[in-house]
């Protein structure tokens, strides 16, 4: 693919720029709590940080649950390989699906 390095670089640049933007938005949330709810700076930052940490824990737990070994198993490939093994076994005239001749034993 020509130019794929350029697109990847743009995605990386966007992610790098997004991180400080999120930090600024979090500071704005803390500033809003200070001004509107008349909170102290430490309490406002703890509330905002705690909320973001809670969101991170939820997202991470969902991600980890989807990364179990069964979820990573290539089911379609496994089914196709078993199908191919049965086909080859039938072509060579063996008795079982993996090509083992039961008559030889």
N, C-alpha and C positions, 0 to 999 in steps of 0.2 A: 504494500500500500504506500504509494508515494505521499509524503507529507504527514504521515501519522505521528512522527516525532513532534511536529509543530502543534498538532491538536493536543497531544499529551502534555506538552509544555504549557499550553494555555489552560488546561484543566488544573495543573499543579499551581500555576500563578493565581487562578481563581480561588483555589483552596487556601493559599497563603494569605490572600487579601481578605478572605472571609473570616479568618480567625480574629484579627484585630477588630473587624466590624462587629463580631459577636461580643467581644469584650466591651466595646463602646456601648452597645445596647444594654449589656448587663449593668454597666455603670449608670446608664440613664435610668434603668429600673430602680436601682438603689437610690439615685437622686430623687426620683419621683416619690419613693417611700419616705424619704427624709422630708421633702417639702409638703406633701399632701397628708401624710399620716403622722407628721411631727415626730419622727423616730430619730434616734441617734445614728451616726454613721456606722458604727460597728454592728448594731442590731440590723440595720437595713442591708448591709452587705452579707451578714450571716443568713438572713432570710432569702435573699436572691441566690447566694451560693448554695444554700441547702436545697432550694427548689431545683436548681440546675443539676446538682448532684443526684437528687432523686430521679430526675428525668434520665440522667446517664445510667443509673443503676437499672432502671426499667428497660431501657433500650439495650443495654449490654446483656441482661438476662434473656431477653427475647432473642438476641443474636446468638448467644451460647446455646440456647435450646434448639435453634435451627441448625447448629453445626454438629449435631450428634453424628456418630459414625453411620447410622442408617440413612441419614439425610445426605451424606456425602457419597453413598454407594451408587455407582453408575448402573442403575437398574436396567436401563435399556440395553447397555452394552452386555451386561451379564445374561439377559434373556437372549440376545442375539448370539452370543457365544455358545450357549446351551443348544440353541436351535441349530447352529452350524455343526456342533459336535454330533447331534442326532442325525443330521443329514449325511455327514461323512461316514458315520457308523453304518447307516443304511446302504451307502454306496459301496463300502468294502465288504458288506455282508457279515458283520459281526453281530453278536447276540445282544449286547447291551448298548446303552446310549453313548458310552465313552469309548467305544471301539474295542472293548475286551471280548475276546472269543471264549465263551464258556466251555466250548468243546475241547479246548486245548488243555484244560486243567485236569 
